[in-house]
Amino acid sequence: MQRNNHQPSATPDPLPVESYNGKKLGTLSGSQFEAVTAECFPDGPMAYYTGVPELYAALITEKIDGFVMSDITLKQMQREHLS
C-alpha cells in the first residue's frame, strides 16, 4: 500500500518497484513481509510495527511511504478504513 496525495491507495501502483528503493517502508515484525521488504527494497530504511493498525496509522501520518502486505489484508483494510 502506498500514500497517494496523502490518502492510502491499494490500487495497482503505476511506479516501478525500484522507485521505492530509498523510501522509508514499514513492515510487520516477524512476518513473512519483513524478509520480502528487506530483500526487495534493500536501500531504504525500514520501520517495524507489531500490528496492521499501527502500520496503517504510520502510513496515514506519513511516518512511512508504503508497505508490503497480502491482497486479502489490503482489501480488509480498505473495507475498514477507506469506506
PECORCOR-V384867 format. One record per pair of residues at least 12 apart in sequence whose C-alpha atoms are under 8 Angstrom apart, sorted by the first residue. I is the first residue (numbers start at 1). GAP is how many residues later the second one is. If there is no record, write none. Layout:
((I & GAP) (I & GAP))
//
This chain:
((1 & 65) (1 & 66) (1 & 67) (1 & 68) (1 & 73) (2 & 57) (2 & 63) (2 & 64) (2 & 65) (3 & 56) (3 & 57) (3 & 62) (3 & 63) (6 & 54) (6 & 56) (7 & 53) (8 & 51) (8 & 52) (10 & 64) (10 & 65) (10 & 68) (18 & 23) (20 & 21) (20 & 24) (21 & 20) (21 & 21) (21 & 22) (21 & 23) (22 & 19) (22 & 20) (22 & 21) (22 & 22) (22 & 23) (23 & 20) (23 & 21) (23 & 22) (23 & 41) (23 & 42) (24 & 20) (24 & 21) (24 & 22) (24 & 23) (24 & 39) (24 & 40) (24 & 41) (24 & 42) (25 & 12) (25 & 19) (25 & 20) (25 & 21) (25 & 22) (25 & 39) (25 & 40) (25 & 41) (25 & 42) (26 & 20) (26 & 21) (26 & 22) (26 & 23) (26 & 29) (26 & 32) (26 & 38) (26 & 39) (26 & 40) (26 & 41) (26 & 42) (27 & 19) (27 & 20) (27 & 21) (27 & 22) (27 & 28) (27 & 40) (27 & 41) (28 & 20) (28 & 21) (28 & 22) (28 & 23) (28 & 24) (28 & 27) (29 & 19) (29 & 20) (29 & 21) (33 & 35) (33 & 36) (36 & 32) (37 & 30) (37 & 31) (47 & 17) (55 & 12))
//
